[in-house]
Amino acid sequence: MTPLSSSPSADREPVTTPDGRWTPRLVLLLVALAWPTQLLAAGGILGANATAGVAQAFHTTQVVWFGLTLTLVSTLLTPFAIKLGDLYGKRRVMLAMTALGAVGEMIAALAGSFWLVLAGRAIAGFYGPFGALSFAAVRDTFPPRLVKQASGIMGSSVGLVALVSPFLAGRLIGTWGYRGALWFLAAATAVACALIAALVPETPRHAFESGFDWLGGLTLGGGLTAVVYAVGQGQSWGWGDPRTAGWLAAGVVALGAFLLVERSSPHPILDLRVLRRRPVALALTAGGLAQTVAFTMPGLAILLALYPHIPGVSAGLGWSADHNAVVSVSWNLVMFGTGLLVSRYMRRFDARRIWCAGLAVMAVGYALVGFHHGDELQLILTSCVANLGAGVVVAGAPTLVVGVVSDGEQGLGSGMMNMLISLFGAFVTAGAYALLATDSTVVDGTAFYLDTGYSWVFWMGSLVTVVALALSLFLPPLRDPAEDGAQTERAAQPA
């Protein structure tokens, strides 16, 4: 039996049912974990819509830091969050993360200067690694028969978030400006903290060493942060700029130092032996690449929709934010519905086949978007095909992690997946803007993009998905938590 924390009063029994059926308590537990997890996606959409308002309110040319500060802090802290969750239980760490997230957004909403806004966003970044713990917490708290389904529902609910958030952003920012979005995030994060406190039991500890590898965490988090920062700034600085090369070099050196530190550390922050296993490496890389496409491409489609249509200058569709929100309802409903359907049937069929089929559909979909995106009907039809596959991806990715790691490695697996999504996302975003720049026109200091650039962006998304599919073809059969749970119960029965 895995012992719980050293403070029995703070630990609660995991939620279990003898037959593995859904109960009201399990539904509430899923809500308590899904709300803060998907609030990360909603925060990204609300933050993107608030950026212009922040720039105008504080008359700054450095507004890129409004989003980048949160991303960098989140990337830096992810390895620490993973280890602390294993040492002290995920519930305690999630409570601290959501509390700090609410405080940070509140500071940013109240700030009277741009630098204080950034300080608030930096504190809010402590909430960023939440996804590294929440999916692992599902494995620890749900009956084995429901782990795949619960993980899939949590992943697919991003479609519902993408459906609602644009309308919410328009109402909040249109009525109260950028502060309205920040106040909403502060309140919603406080609600998340309350839900976790009331409904989520403490999870078993998966590490019991008293030591903590601070140097390993700093070299890993710092190295990843430096790489993400360099890639994020590369388009504005220039890829040949010494600053870009310097940050990239610093990141690579730090990651190399991390490998050396972990070999000699008595309490490594990441168990590299796990990552040397081929199934784990394949699942994390393929899952990270596929989710990067599923999360990044819709944002680039928004860029296409909102940029003006000026013949010979800009090939944007010239939609308003409200019009884009209405049109995007179609493909976001497809993504959400597909995710729910996949979550229901993932347990009954070979998850690898469902996963690979979803990747194939998403690759075809974004290839079609590249060819046909000139009006509402074209974008709706092609994006619905792409999001049919994306729904499978967001619902199935947690199952990949569950299927290749043990119970005690769930935090590590989910955390590494999140770090890879951040890293791949930075590269894909930078690559997209580089492709757009090859077919652009600059007018009064503003870059406008022509159609060829947009086409190549979506074709890049299709190509990255094909790479994820190629890797996925080599995945071995995945472990089934339900079978593991049944074996554990049989072993526990007296002879």
Disulfide bonds with the S-S distance in Angstrom:
none
